[in-house]
Amino acid sequence: MAVRGNAGGRLRPVPDTLHPAHQRVLETAERKGIPIEIITFSESTHTAAEAAAAVGAALGQIVKSLVFVSPTEQGMEAVVALVSGANRVDIARLAAVVGLPHLRRATAEEAGDATGFVIGGIPPFAHRRPVRIVMDPDLGRYPMVWAAAGTPNAVFTVPPATLRMLSNATVAPLAEDIDTEHPFASGGPARSATSGA
């Protein structure tokens, strides 16, 4: 079942015809025995702040699915980091976790090639090809988290433990340390709900 948000914050059912990207996310979850509900909005939920405002959640409850790539002998390897909306990725930490010292942020084209989804709507699972997933432990601070559902205006919510299972993620510290005296010294909270660091 999918629902659509309207300007008044109330939800109404979406017609049975779903966007193919949403269908892929739903079917992947169903294969693992987890029914999820996709909520779509007329406005973008591309950034973590937009998504938090749309669903009435804390910024930290928003899951950013960020794509990184590294050259290997077998070609370009992709890694997806599932990061709390309040955090920024420390690429060196992530590279150490996955053992890819030349890891860098993916371009929009590379992210699309690896996942099959557009930046702004990349979900934590249902990717085009198998990729390694690393999950920010800070997401576990919340009973429920919100993630992109395949397009830049669609989200779904699950408990963090369920998200870990659905995405087959490894949980490991990957966020930058925050300077508590100067919290915006590193550029402040990350901008995008589903892309960038």
N, C-alpha and C positions, 0 to 999 in steps of 0.2 A: 504494500500500500504506500502510496506517495501522497503528500499533501502540499498545498501551495500556500505561501504566506501572502496576505494582502496588506495594504497600507495601514489598516487598523490593528494589525498584529494578530488578527484571528486567522485560523487555518481552514481551508476548505479542500475537499478531495480534488486531485488532479485526474483528468480523464485517463482511461485505461491505456491510451497510447503514450508510452514513456519515451523519453530521449534515449537513444541507443546506449549512451554512456551511463545513464542511470540504470538501465536494464542490466548492463554488465556488472555494475556494483552490486545490485540486488541479487543477481543470480550467483555471484561468487560467494556472498554471505550465506545465501540459502544452501549452497552445496556444503557449507560447514555447519549447517543446522542453526544458523543465527538469523532470525528475521529482523530486518531493519526497516526503518521508515525514512524515506527521503523527503525533505522539505525544500521546496523551491520558492524563490523570491523574485519579484519583478525587478528589484535592485540587485546590484552586484554584491556578492559576499567574498570577493577576491582577496581582500586584505583581512588580516586577523581582526583589526578594529571593526571593519564592516561586518564581519561574521558575528562578532561578539554582540554588536549593537542589534543585529537582525534577530538573533535568537534570545537576547536578554541574558547572556552568559558573561562570566568574567573573562578577560583577555587570556588568562592562563589556561582556560578550558578549551581554547581553540587549538586544533591540531594543524600545524603547518606541515604539509608533505613537500619537503624540499629535495630536489634532485641534484646529485653530485656525480661526476664522472672522473675516471682515471684511465690513462692508457695502460694496457697490459699486453703481454705477448699474444694473447688471444683476441686482442682488439680493445675497444673502449668498454670498460665495465661501469655500470651505473649502480649507485647506492641511493636509497631514499631514506632521509632522516625525518622522523616524525617528532616535531618539536613543539613544545608549549608556546602558545602565542605571545607570551611575555618574554620569551628567551630568544637569543641569537645563537647561531651555531658557531662553535669554535672549530674551524676546519681542521686544525692540527689534531685536536682531540678525536674528531671523527675519523680522520685518516689513520690514527693509531689504532682505533677500535677495529677498523676493517682491514688494516694492514696494507693500505694503499697510500704510500707517501706522496704521490703526485696528484692526489685528489683535488678537484676544483669544482666550483659551481657549474652546473650544466647550462648551456644556452637553451633558449626556448625550443629550438629545433631538436637538440639532443634530448631534452626532457620529454618532448613529444614522441620521439623515436623509441625511447626506452619504456615509456609507460603507456603510450597510446591515448593520452589525455592532454588537453591544452593546459598551459600554465594558468593558474587561477582556479582550476577545478580538479587538480590531480588528487585522487583519493589515496588512502593508505594501502590499498590492495586492489586486486583486479587489473593489474598492469599487463601490458601486451606481452612481456616476456619476464621470466623470473629475475628479480633483482633483490639484492640484500637490503633488508630493512633494519634500521636502528632507531630505537624509541627512547625519547627523553624521559628519564624517571620522574621529572617534575609533573608529568601528566597524571601520575598516580596519586597526586595530592587531592584530586577531585573525584567525586562519586561518578560523574558523567563528563564526557568530553565530546566536542563537536568537530567533525571533519568534513572536508569536501567530498561530494558525491558524484564527481565526474564532469561537472560543468561549473563555471564561475558564479553561478547563482543557486547552487544546490548544496545542502548539507545533510548529515545524519548524526545521530547521537548514540553513543554506547558507553558502557563502563570501560575504564582503561584496560582492565584485564581482558575484556572481550576484544578490544581493539588489538591488543598484543597477539591474541590467538588468531584473529582474522588475518592479520598482516604477517604472521609468523616472524614477529620482530624480536630482535635481541635488545634488551634494555641495558643502556650504558650511558654514563654521563657524557654529554656532547655540547653542553651550553657554555658560552663564555661566562667567566666570573664577572659578577656585577660589582662595580665600584660603589659601595654603599654611600660614600660621601658625595660622589658625583655620578648618580645613576645614569646620566645620559652621556658619560664620557666616551662610551664605545658606540655612540650613534643612537642610543635609545632602543626601545622595543623594535623588533623586526617588523618590516612593513607588510609583508605578504602572507596571506593565509596558506598559500600553497606553492610559493616559489621564492627564490632568493634566500639569503641567510639573515 
